[in-house]
């Protein structure tokens, strides 16, 4: 299925960081498992790797924004890494790019999630 979203989640308990790697487009039709995973997060830092996400729709943006707001309200940090140009342009067009922390690498993202 071309619209399938694969979610790979790993918890680094020592650093209190949950890393989530998404593979596939983030769309209304496939985002519910990811949304639930974000809602259940209790880690101090959440790193979302979007390097394998070719595109995102408005519902996908909504899930990312809700995850960011939830993290912020609970004193946690959410960092996006590996954001493709097409996804970044959608975030900029919708003006939500200003809400997020971005990192160029997974290591930078983990460091940012641990210290912000």
N, CA, C and O atoms as a printed pandas DataFrame, in Angstrom:
     atom_number atom_name residue_name chain_id  residue_number  x_coord  y_coord  z_coord
0              1         N          UNK        A               1    0.845   -1.193    0.000
1              2        CA          UNK        A               1    0.000    0.000    0.000
2              3         C          UNK        A               1    0.881    1.244    0.000
3              4         O          UNK        A               1    1.766    1.389    0.843
4              5         N          UNK        A               2    0.632    2.133   -0.948
5              6        CA          UNK        A               2    1.493    3.295   -1.072
6              7         C          UNK        A               2    1.241    4.347   -0.001
7              8         O          UNK        A               2    2.117    5.170    0.264
8              9         N          UNK        A               3    0.074    4.339    0.615
9             10        CA          UNK        A               3   -0.218    5.322    1.661
10            11         C          UNK        A               3   -0.027    4.758    3.065
11            12         O          UNK        A               3   -0.568    5.290    4.035
12            13         N          UNK        A               4    0.732    3.698    3.165
13            14        CA          UNK        A               4    0.956    3.082    4.465
14            15         C          UNK        A               4    2.015    3.861    5.241
15            16         O          UNK        A               4    3.017    4.302    4.678
16            17         N          UNK        A               5    1.779    4.024    6.534
17            18        CA          UNK        A               5    2.731    4.685    7.419
18            19         C          UNK        A               5    3.290    3.647    8.382
19            20         O          UNK        A               5    2.541    2.968    9.085
20            21         N          UNK        A               6    4.609    3.533    8.405
21            22        CA          UNK        A               6    5.277    2.628    9.339
22            23         C          UNK        A               6    5.848    3.464   10.474
23            24         O          UNK        A               6    6.456    4.510   10.247
24            25         N          UNK        A               7    5.644    2.992   11.696
25            26        CA          UNK        A               7    6.104    3.716   12.876
26            27         C          UNK        A               7    7.093    2.842   13.634
27            28         O          UNK        A               7    6.770    1.722   14.030
28            29         N          UNK        A               8    8.298    3.364   13.834
29            30        CA          UNK        A               8    9.315    2.666   14.606
30            31         C          UNK        A               8    9.648    3.540   15.803
31            32         O          UNK        A               8   10.192    4.634   15.650
32            33         N          UNK        A               9    9.322    3.057   16.994
33            34        CA          UNK        A               9    9.510    3.850   18.201
34            35         C          UNK        A               9   10.541    3.180   19.111
35            36         O          UNK        A               9   10.476    1.977   19.363
36            37         N          UNK        A              10   11.484    3.973   19.594
37            38        CA          UNK        A              10   12.501    3.456   20.512
38            39         C          UNK        A              10   12.625    4.403   21.691
39            40         O          UNK        A              10   12.623    5.623   21.527
40            41         N          UNK        A              11   12.735    3.825   22.891
41            42        CA          UNK        A              11   12.847    4.626   24.102
42            43         C          UNK        A              11   14.252    4.515   24.672
43            44         O          UNK        A              11   14.745    3.417   24.928
44            45         N          UNK        A              12   14.887    5.655   24.866
45            46        CA          UNK        A              12   16.186    5.731   25.534
46            47         C          UNK        A              12   15.885    6.170   26.966
47            48         O          UNK        A              12   15.831    7.364   27.262
48            49         N          UNK        A              13   15.690    5.184   27.853
49            50        CA          UNK        A              13   15.266    5.493   29.216
50            51         C          UNK        A              13   16.309    6.294   29.976
51            52         O          UNK        A              13   15.965    7.148   30.793
52            53         N          UNK        A              14   17.579    6.025   29.712
53            54        CA          UNK        A              14   18.653    6.724   30.419
54            55         C          UNK        A              14   18.583    8.228   30.168
55            56         O          UNK        A              14   18.807    9.026   31.078
56            57         N          UNK        A              15   18.274    8.610   28.935
57            58        CA          UNK        A              15   18.210   10.031   28.586
58            59         C          UNK        A              15   16.790   10.573   28.625
59            60         O          UNK        A              15   16.586   11.783   28.523
60            61         N          UNK        A              16   15.804    9.692   28.770
61            62        CA          UNK        A              16   14.414   10.130   28.802
62            63         C          UNK        A              16   13.919   10.631   27.461
63            64         O          UNK        A              16   13.133   11.576   27.389
64            65         N          UNK        A              17   14.389    9.987   26.392
65            66        CA          UNK        A              17   14.018   10.416   25.047
66            67         C          UNK        A              17   13.370    9.269   24.283
67            68         O          UNK        A              17   13.890    8.154   24.250
68            69         N          UNK        A              18   12.235    9.559   23.674
69            70        CA          UNK        A              18   11.581    8.611   22.783
70            71         C          UNK        A              18   11.826    9.066   21.355
71            72         O          UNK        A              18   11.505   10.199   20.995
72            73         N          UNK        A              19   12.395    8.186   20.541
73            74        CA          UNK        A              19   12.621    8.481   19.130
74            75         C          UNK        A              19   11.581    7.755   18.303
75            76         O          UNK        A              19   11.370    6.554   18.469
76            77         N          UNK        A              20   10.938    8.477   17.424
77            78        CA          UNK        A              20    9.900    7.911   16.564
78            79         C          UNK        A              20   10.304    8.154   15.113
79            80         O          UNK        A              20   10.456    9.301   14.692
80            81         N          UNK        A              21   10.476    7.080   14.354
81            82        CA          UNK        A              21   10.802    7.214   12.933
82            83         C          UNK        A              21    9.567    6.837   12.134
83            84         O          UNK        A              21    9.017    5.746   12.287
84            85         N          UNK        A              22    9.140    7.758   11.279
85            86        CA          UNK        A              22    7.992    7.519   10.424
86            87         C          UNK        A              22    8.480    7.231    9.008
87            88         O          UNK        A              22    9.390    7.891    8.505
88            89         N          UNK        A              23    7.869    6.246    8.381
89            90        CA          UNK        A              23    8.189    5.919    6.989
90            91         C          UNK        A              23    6.883    5.883    6.209
91            92         O          UNK        A              23    5.980    5.106    6.518
92            93         N          UNK        A              24    6.797    6.735    5.194
93            94        CA          UNK        A              24    5.585    6.849    4.401
94            95         C          UNK        A              24    4.932    8.192    4.630
95            96         O          UNK        A              24    5.341    8.938    5.521
96            97         N          UNK        A              25    3.920    8.513    3.839
97            98        CA          UNK        A              25    3.242    9.802    3.983
98            99         C          UNK        A              25    2.423    9.854    5.271
99           100         O          UNK        A              25    1.870    8.842    5.702
100          101         N          UNK        A              26    2.348   11.028    5.879
101          102        CA          UNK        A              26    1.555   11.230    7.098
102          103         C          UNK        A              26    0.229   11.861    6.679
103          104         O          UNK        A              26    0.156   13.053    6.379
104          105         N          UNK        A              27   -0.830   11.021    6.667
105          106        CA          UNK        A              27   -2.127   11.413    6.120
106          107         C          UNK        A              27   -3.260   11.085    7.087
107          108         O          UNK        A              27   -3.098   10.282    8.006
108          109         N          UNK        A              28   -4.405   11.721    6.865
109          110        CA          UNK        A              28   -5.585   11.447    7.675
110          111         C          UNK        A              28   -5.897    9.951    7.711
111          112         O          UNK        A              28   -6.319    9.428    8.742
112          113         N          UNK        A              29   -5.691    9.269    6.592
113          114        CA          UNK        A              29   -6.054    7.850    6.487
114          115         C          UNK        A              29   -5.140    6.923    7.287
115          116         O          UNK        A              29   -5.483    5.759    7.489
116          117         N          UNK        A              30   -3.975    7.413    7.752
117          118        CA          UNK        A              30   -3.044    6.495    8.416
118          119         C          UNK        A              30   -2.427    7.040    9.702
119          120         O          UNK        A              30   -1.499    6.431   10.235
120          121         N          UNK        A              31   -2.914    8.166   10.210
121          122        CA          UNK        A              31   -2.202    8.810   11.311
122          123         C          UNK        A              31   -2.648    8.414   12.718
123          124         O          UNK        A              31   -2.057    8.878   13.693
124          125         N          UNK        A              32   -3.664    7.576   12.849
125          126        CA          UNK        A              32   -4.232    7.342   14.174
126          127         C          UNK        A              32   -3.294    6.601   15.131
127          128         O          UNK        A              32   -3.262    6.916   16.321
128          129         N          UNK        A              33   -2.531    5.620   14.633
129          130        CA          UNK        A              33   -1.581    4.924   15.492
130          131         C          UNK        A              33   -0.498    5.888   15.974
131          132         O          UNK        A              33   -0.103    5.856   17.139
132          133         N          UNK        A              34   -0.020    6.746   15.067
133          134        CA          UNK        A              34    0.989    7.737   15.417
134          135         C          UNK        A              34    0.432    8.732   16.431
135          136         O          UNK        A              34    1.112    9.098   17.389
136          137         N          UNK        A              35   -0.801    9.166   16.216
137          138        CA          UNK        A              35   -1.453   10.101   17.130
138          139         C          UNK        A              35   -1.560    9.493   18.535
139          140         O          UNK        A              35   -1.283   10.164   19.529
140          141         N          UNK        A              36   -1.960    8.231   18.607
141          142        CA          UNK        A              36   -2.071    7.556   19.898
142          143         C          UNK        A              36   -0.715    7.426   20.574
143          144         O          UNK        A              36   -0.598    7.628   21.782
144          145         N          UNK        A              37    0.308    7.089   19.798
145          146        CA          UNK        A              37    1.662    6.966   20.338
146          147         C          UNK        A              37    2.119    8.303   20.934
147          148         O          UNK        A              37    2.692    8.336   22.023
148          149         N          UNK        A              38    1.865    9.392   20.224
149          150        CA          UNK        A              38    2.242   10.721   20.730
150          151         C          UNK        A              38    1.500   11.052   22.015
151          152         O          UNK        A              38    2.084   11.597   22.952
152          153         N          UNK        A              39    0.225   10.727   22.060
153          154        CA          UNK        A              39   -0.588   11.028   23.247
154          155         C          UNK        A              39   -0.112   10.250   24.474
155          156         O          UNK        A              39   -0.219   10.725   25.604
156          157         N          UNK        A              40    0.410    9.059   24.234
157          158        CA          UNK        A              40    0.844    8.208   25.346
158          159         C          UNK        A              40    2.252    8.552   25.841
159          160         O          UNK        A              40    2.690    8.034   26.868
160          161         N          UNK        A              41    2.959    9.419   25.118
161          162        CA          UNK        A              41    4.346    9.720   25.458
162          163         C          UNK        A              41    4.478   10.409   26.804
163          164         O          UNK        A              41    3.782   11.383   27.089
164          165         N          UNK        A              42    5.377    9.892   27.626
165          166        CA          UNK        A              42    5.670   10.517   28.913
166          167         C          UNK        A              42    7.147   10.886   29.000
167          168         O          UNK        A              42    7.599   11.402   30.022
168          169         N          UNK        A              43    7.897   10.626   27.939
169          170        CA          UNK        A              43    9.326   10.927   27.933
170          171         C          UNK        A              43    9.553   12.431   28.017
171          172         O          UNK        A              43    8.720   13.225   27.579
172          173         N          UNK        A              44   10.694   12.809   28.588
173          174        CA          UNK        A              44   11.055   14.225   28.671
174          175         C          UNK        A              44   11.210   14.821   27.273
175          176         O          UNK        A              44   10.800   15.953   27.016
176          177         N          UNK        A              45   11.810   14.037   26.373
177          178        CA          UNK        A              45   12.027   14.503   25.012
178          179         C          UNK        A              45   11.457   13.526   23.999
179          180         O          UNK        A              45   11.511   12.312   24.192
180          181         N          UNK        A              46   10.911   14.067   22.922
181          182        CA          UNK        A              46   10.390   13.250   21.832
182          183         C          UNK        A              46   11.060   13.730   20.541
183          184         O          UNK        A              46   10.991   14.908   20.191
184          185         N          UNK        A              47   11.707   12.795   19.845
185          186        CA          UNK        A              47   12.341   13.109   18.574
186          187         C          UNK        A              47   11.553   12.393   17.483
187          188         O          UNK        A              47   11.377   11.176   17.536
188          189         N          UNK        A              48   11.082   13.147   16.497
189          190        CA          UNK        A              48   10.339   12.554   15.389
190          191         C          UNK        A              48   11.180   12.693   14.122
191          192         O          UNK        A              48   11.455   13.797   13.652
192          193         N          UNK        A              49   11.577   11.549   13.590
193          194        CA          UNK        A              49   12.396   11.499   12.376
194          195         C          UNK        A              49   11.462   11.418   11.172
195          196         O          UNK        A              49   10.756   10.427   10.983
196          197         N          UNK        A              50   11.472   12.472   10.365
197          198        CA          UNK        A              50   10.598   12.549    9.192
198          199         C          UNK        A              50   11.363   12.344    7.887
199          200         O          UNK        A              50   10.856   12.674    6.815
200          201         N          UNK        A              51   12.572   11.805    7.970
201          202        CA          UNK        A              51   13.413   11.678    6.773
202          203         C          UNK        A              51   12.813   10.761    5.709
203          204         O          UNK        A              51   13.158   10.877    4.532
204          205         N          UNK        A              52   11.923    9.856    6.103
205          206        CA          UNK        A              52   11.290    8.941    5.148
206          207         C          UNK        A              52    9.820    9.290    4.911
207          208         O          UNK        A              52    9.044    8.454    4.449
208          209         N          UNK        A              53    9.445   10.533    5.231
209          210        CA          UNK        A              53    8.074   10.997    5.010
210          211         C          UNK        A              53    8.087   11.917    3.789
211          212         O          UNK        A              53    8.564   13.048    3.869
212          213         N          UNK        A              54    7.557   11.428    2.644
213          214        CA          UNK        A              54    7.619   12.217    1.416
214          215         C          UNK        A              54    6.646   13.391    1.391
215          216         O          UNK        A              54    6.929   14.419    0.776
216          217         N          UNK        A              55    5.511   13.245    2.053
217          218        CA          UNK        A              55    4.551   14.346    2.115
218          219         C          UNK        A              55    3.616   14.176    3.294
219          220         O          UNK        A              55    3.532   13.112    3.908
220          221         N          UNK        A              56    2.904   15.277    3.595
221          222        CA          UNK        A              56    2.051   15.338    4.774
222          223         C          UNK        A              56    0.806   16.137    4.392
223          224         O          UNK        A              56    0.892   17.095    3.624
224          225         N          UNK        A              57   -0.348   15.743    4.928
225          226        CA          UNK        A              57   -1.551   16.533    4.645
226          227         C          UNK        A              57   -1.916   17.359    5.880
227          228         O          UNK        A              57   -1.212   17.319    6.890
228          229         N          UNK        A              58   -3.013   18.102    5.795
229          230        CA          UNK        A              58   -3.376   19.005    6.898
230          231         C          UNK        A              58   -3.644   18.245    8.194
231          232         O          UNK        A              58   -3.343   18.746    9.277
232          233         N          UNK        A              59   -4.199   17.052    8.094
233          234        CA          UNK        A              59   -4.448   16.249    9.301
234          235         C          UNK        A              59   -3.118   15.824    9.929
235          236         O          UNK        A              59   -2.981   15.810   11.153
236          237         N          UNK        A              60   -2.148   15.481    9.091
237          238        CA          UNK        A              60   -0.818   15.124    9.595
238          239         C          UNK        A              60   -0.164   16.292   10.306
239          240         O          UNK        A              60    0.457   16.125   11.356
240          241         N          UNK        A              61   -0.307   17.481    9.726
241          242        CA          UNK        A              61    0.222   18.692   10.365
242          243         C          UNK        A              61   -0.458   18.892   11.712
243          244         O          UNK        A              61    0.187   19.233   12.703
244          245         N          UNK        A              62   -1.765   18.676   11.734
245          246        CA          UNK        A              62   -2.519   18.820   12.984
246          247         C          UNK        A              62   -2.003   17.903   14.083
247          248         O          UNK        A              62   -1.913   18.310   15.241
248          249         N          UNK        A              63   -1.665   16.673   13.728
249          250        CA          UNK        A              63   -1.148   15.726   14.720
250          251         C          UNK        A              63    0.199   16.210   15.263
251          252         O          UNK        A              63    0.446   16.145   16.468
252          253         N          UNK        A              64    1.070   16.696   14.367
253          254        CA          UNK        A              64    2.367   17.215   14.814
254          255         C          UNK        A              64    2.191   18.432   15.728
255          256         O          UNK        A              64    2.852   18.540   16.761
256          257         N          UNK        A              65    1.296   19.343   15.340
257          258        CA          UNK        A              65    1.056   20.540   16.151
258          259         C          UNK        A              65    0.477   20.148   17.515
259          260         O          UNK        A              65    0.913   20.663   18.545
260          261         N          UNK        A              66   -0.499   19.243   17.520
261          262        CA          UNK        A              66   -1.079   18.795   18.794
262          263         C          UNK        A              66   -0.029   18.132   19.672
263          264         O          UNK        A              66   -0.017   18.329   20.887
264          265         N          UNK        A              67    0.858   17.340   19.058
265          266        CA          UNK        A              67    1.937   16.706   19.816
266          267         C          UNK        A              67    2.861   17.737   20.423
267          268         O          UNK        A              67    3.275   17.604   21.575
268          269         N          UNK        A              68    3.190   18.772   19.650
269          270        CA          UNK        A              68    4.059   19.845   20.141
270          271         C          UNK        A              68    3.407   20.583   21.307
271          272         O          UNK        A              68    4.044   20.817   22.333
272          273         N          UNK        A              69    2.145   20.944   21.148
273          274        CA          UNK        A              69    1.426   21.669   22.198
274          275         C          UNK        A              69    1.339   20.825   23.465
275          276         O          UNK        A              69    1.555   21.331   24.567
276          277         N          UNK        A              70    1.025   19.546   23.313
277          278        CA          UNK        A              70    0.945   18.641   24.455
278          279         C          UNK        A              70    2.288   18.550   25.180
279          280         O          UNK        A              70    2.344   18.612   26.408
280          281         N          UNK        A              71    3.365   18.403   24.411
281          282        CA          UNK        A              71    4.697   18.336   25.022
282          283         C          UNK        A              71    5.003   19.624   25.778
283          284         O          UNK        A              71    5.452   19.591   26.924
284          285         N          UNK        A              72    4.755   20.757   25.126
285          286        CA          UNK        A              72    5.045   22.061   25.735
286          287         C          UNK        A              72    4.260   22.241   27.033
287          288         O          UNK        A              72    4.806   22.687   28.042
288          289         N          UNK        A              73    2.982   21.892   26.994
289          290        CA          UNK        A              73    2.123   22.053   28.175
290          291         C          UNK        A              73    2.547   21.176   29.337
291          292         O          UNK        A              73    2.227   21.461   30.491
292          293         N          UNK        A              74    3.272   20.102   29.027
293          294        CA          UNK        A              74    3.708   19.178   30.077
294          295         C          UNK        A              74    5.209   19.276   30.355
295          296         O          UNK        A              74    5.801   18.382   30.958
296          297         N          UNK        A              75    5.811   20.375   29.905
297          298        CA          UNK        A              75    7.225   20.611   30.183
298          299         C          UNK        A              75    8.167   19.669   29.455
299          300         O          UNK        A              75    9.288   19.427   29.904
300          301         N          UNK        A              76    7.703   19.132   28.316
301          302        CA          UNK        A              76    8.537   18.216   27.537
302          303         C          UNK        A              76    8.924   18.885   26.224
303          304         O          UNK        A              76    8.392   19.935   25.866
304          305         N          UNK        A              77    9.847   18.267   25.522
305          306        CA          UNK        A              77   10.353   18.834   24.279
306          307         C          UNK        A              77   10.086   17.893   23.119
307          308         O          UNK        A              77   10.277   16.683   23.239
308          309         N          UNK        A              78    9.644   18.444   21.996
309          310        CA          UNK        A              78    9.456   17.679   20.774
310          311         C          UNK        A              78   10.353   18.299   19.702
311          312         O          UNK        A              78   10.324   19.509   19.475
312          313         N          UNK        A              79   11.152   17.450   19.049
313          314        CA          UNK        A              79   12.087   17.908   18.028
314          315         C          UNK        A              79   11.826   17.124   16.745
315          316         O          UNK        A              79   11.658   15.904   16.778
316          317         N          UNK        A              80   11.793   17.828   15.618
317          318        CA          UNK        A              80   11.655   17.190   14.312
318          319         C          UNK        A              80   13.024   17.133   13.648
319          320         O          UNK        A              80   13.787   18.099   13.698
320          321         N          UNK        A              81   13.332   16.001   13.028
321          322        CA          UNK        A              81   14.593   15.865   12.309
322          323         C          UNK        A              81   14.339   15.218   10.949
323          324         O          UNK        A              81   13.346   14.516   10.761
324          325         N          UNK        A              82   15.235   15.459   10.017
325          326        CA          UNK        A              82   15.140   14.834    8.699
326          327         C          UNK        A              82   13.951   15.299    7.878
327          328         O          UNK        A              82   13.421   14.536    7.071
328          329         N          UNK        A              83   13.530   16.529    8.070
329          330        CA          UNK        A              83   12.333   17.022    7.382
330          331         C          UNK        A              83   12.649   17.284    5.906
331          332         O          UNK        A              83   13.504   18.107    5.578
332          333         N          UNK        A              84   11.951   16.578    5.036
333          334        CA          UNK        A              84   12.149   16.730    3.590
334          335         C          UNK        A              84   11.691   18.109    3.139
335          336         O          UNK        A              84   10.840   18.730    3.775
336          337         N          UNK        A              85   12.262   18.579    2.041
337          338        CA          UNK        A              85   11.942   19.909    1.528
338          339         C          UNK        A              85   10.443   20.079    1.271
339          340         O          UNK        A              85    9.868   21.123    1.579
340          341         N          UNK        A              86    9.821   19.050    0.707
341          342        CA          UNK        A              86    8.384   19.125    0.399
342          343         C          UNK        A              86    7.553   19.259    1.678
343          344         O          UNK        A              86    6.592   20.027    1.721
344          345         N          UNK        A              87    7.929   18.507    2.717
345          346        CA          UNK        A              87    7.209   18.579    3.996
346          347         C          UNK        A              87    7.470   19.933    4.656
347          348         O          UNK        A              87    6.548   20.550    5.189
348          349         N          UNK        A              88    8.723   20.398    4.624
349          350        CA          UNK        A              88    9.066   21.686    5.229
350          351         C          UNK        A              88    8.305   22.819    4.551
351          352         O          UNK        A              88    7.854   23.748    5.222
352          353         N          UNK        A              89    8.157   22.753    3.226
353          354        CA          UNK        A              89    7.440   23.834    2.531
354          355         C          UNK        A              89    5.977   23.866    2.962
355          356         O          UNK        A              89    5.393   24.945    3.064
356          357         N          UNK        A              90    5.376   22.710    3.215
357          358        CA          UNK        A              90    3.990   22.667    3.702
358          359         C          UNK        A              90    3.913   23.264    5.112
359          360         O          UNK        A              90    2.980   24.002    5.428
360          361         N          UNK        A              91    4.893   22.942    5.948
361          362        CA          UNK        A              91    4.921   23.507    7.306
362          363         C          UNK        A              91    5.073   25.028    7.250
363          364         O          UNK        A              91    4.464   25.745    8.043
364          365         N          UNK        A              92    5.887   25.516    6.312
365          366        CA          UNK        A              92    6.088   26.968    6.177
366          367         C          UNK        A              92    4.847   27.653    5.609
367          368         O          UNK        A              92    4.456   28.717    6.087
368          369         N          UNK        A              93    4.229   27.055    4.599
369          370        CA          UNK        A              93    3.028   27.635    3.990
370          371         C          UNK        A              93    1.916   27.776    5.032
371          372         O          UNK        A              93    1.192   28.772    5.051
372          373         N          UNK        A              94    1.794   26.780    5.888
373          374        CA          UNK        A              94    0.751   26.797    6.919
374          375         C          UNK        A              94    1.191   27.568    8.168
375          376         O          UNK        A              94    0.428   27.718    9.122
376          377         N          UNK        A              95    2.430   28.051    8.140
377          378        CA          UNK        A              95    3.014   28.872    9.210
378          379         C          UNK        A              95    3.121   28.168   10.553
379          380         O          UNK        A              95    3.133   28.823   11.595
380          381         N          UNK        A              96    3.197   26.860   10.542
381          382        CA          UNK        A              96    3.388   26.142   11.801
382          383         C          UNK        A              96    4.864   25.807   12.030
383          384         O          UNK        A              96    5.228   25.316   13.099
384          385         N          UNK        A              97    5.720   26.070   11.026
385          386        CA          UNK        A              97    7.150   25.761   11.178
386          387         C          UNK        A              97    7.749   26.506   12.372
387          388         O          UNK        A              97    8.706   26.028   12.981
388          389         N          UNK        A              98    7.197   27.665   12.709
389          390        CA          UNK        A              98    7.711   28.461   13.825
390          391         C          UNK        A              98    7.472   27.799   15.183
391          392         O          UNK        A              98    8.116   28.152   16.171
392          393         N          UNK        A              99    6.564   26.858   15.230
393          394        CA          UNK        A              99    6.242   26.195   16.497
394          395         C          UNK        A              99    7.253   25.125   16.889
395          396         O          UNK        A              99    7.360   24.769   18.063
396          397         N          UNK        A             100    7.993   24.611   15.912
397          398        CA          UNK        A             100    8.808   23.422   16.137
398          399         C          UNK        A             100   10.286   23.709   16.329
399          400         O          UNK        A             100   10.817   24.715   15.859
400          401         N          UNK        A             101   10.930   22.795   17.033
401          402        CA          UNK        A             101   12.393   22.735   17.083
402          403         C          UNK        A             101   12.802   21.790   15.960
403          404         O          UNK        A             101   12.218   20.717   15.814
404          405         N          UNK        A             102   13.802   22.176   15.164
405          406        CA          UNK        A             102   14.303   21.329   14.086
406          407         C          UNK        A             102   15.766   20.997   14.341
407          408         O          UNK        A             102   16.512   21.812   14.884
408          409         N          UNK        A             103   16.167   19.797   13.946
409          410        CA          UNK        A             103   17.567   19.386   14.065
410          411         C          UNK        A             103   17.993   18.756   12.748
411          412         O          UNK        A             103   17.184   18.154   12.043
412          413         N          UNK        A             104   19.281   18.904   12.424
413          414        CA          UNK        A             104   19.811   18.377   11.168
414          415         C          UNK        A             104   20.145   16.898   11.223
415          416         O          UNK        A             104   20.229   16.244   10.183
416          417         N          UNK        A             105   20.336   16.363   12.417
417          418        CA          UNK        A             105   20.681   14.950   12.548
418          419         C          UNK        A             105   19.978   14.371   13.773
419          420         O          UNK        A             105   19.487   15.102   14.634
420          421         N          UNK        A             106   19.942   13.036   13.827
421          422        CA          UNK        A             106   19.339   12.380   14.989
422          423         C          UNK        A             106   20.102   12.718   16.265
423          424         O          UNK        A             106   19.501   12.907   17.322
424          425         N          UNK        A             107   21.432   12.793   16.163
425          426        CA          UNK        A             107   22.254   13.115   17.337
426          427         C          UNK        A             107   21.959   14.516   17.833
427          428         O          UNK        A             107   21.821   14.739   19.036
428          429         N          UNK        A             108   21.858   15.483   16.889
429          430        CA          UNK        A             108   21.508   16.851   17.273
430          431         C          UNK        A             108   20.124   16.908   17.889
431          432         O          UNK        A             108   19.893   17.618   18.867
432          433         N          UNK        A             109   19.207   16.152   17.305
433          434        CA          UNK        A             109   17.822   16.130   17.806
434          435         C          UNK        A             109   17.769   15.582   19.225
435          436         O          UNK        A             109   17.073   16.132   20.078
436          437         N          UNK        A             110   18.500   14.500   19.483
437          438        CA          UNK        A             110   18.522   13.900   20.815
438          439         C          UNK        A             110   19.123   14.869   21.831
439          440         O          UNK        A             110   18.630   14.989   22.953
440          441         N          UNK        A             111   20.187   15.556   21.430
441          442        CA          UNK        A             111   20.821   16.525   22.326
442          443         C          UNK        A             111   19.852   17.668   22.631
443          444         O          UNK        A             111   19.748   18.111   23.775
444          445         N          UNK        A             112   19.153   18.135   21.614
445          446        CA          UNK        A             112   18.193   19.219   21.785
446          447         C          UNK        A             112   17.025   18.770   22.667
447          448         O          UNK        A             112   16.578   19.516   23.538
448          449         N          UNK        A             113   16.542   17.565   22.440
449          450        CA          UNK        A             113   15.412   17.041   23.230
450          451         C          UNK        A             113   15.804   16.865   24.682
451          452         O          UNK        A             113   14.963   17.010   25.569
452          453         N          UNK        A             114   17.052   16.559   24.942
453          454        CA          UNK        A             114   17.512   16.328   26.307
454          455         C          UNK        A             114   17.741   17.631   27.060
455          456         O          UNK        A             114   17.683   17.654   28.290
456          457         N          UNK        A             115   18.001   18.722   26.332
457          458        CA          UNK        A             115   18.429   19.943   27.017
458          459         C          UNK        A             115   17.521   21.155   26.888
459          460         O          UNK        A             115   17.701   22.133   27.614
460          461         N          UNK        A             116   16.568   21.117   25.998
461          462        CA          UNK        A             116   15.743   22.321   25.803
462          463         C          UNK        A             116   14.906   22.581   27.040
463          464         O          UNK        A             116   14.144   23.547   27.078
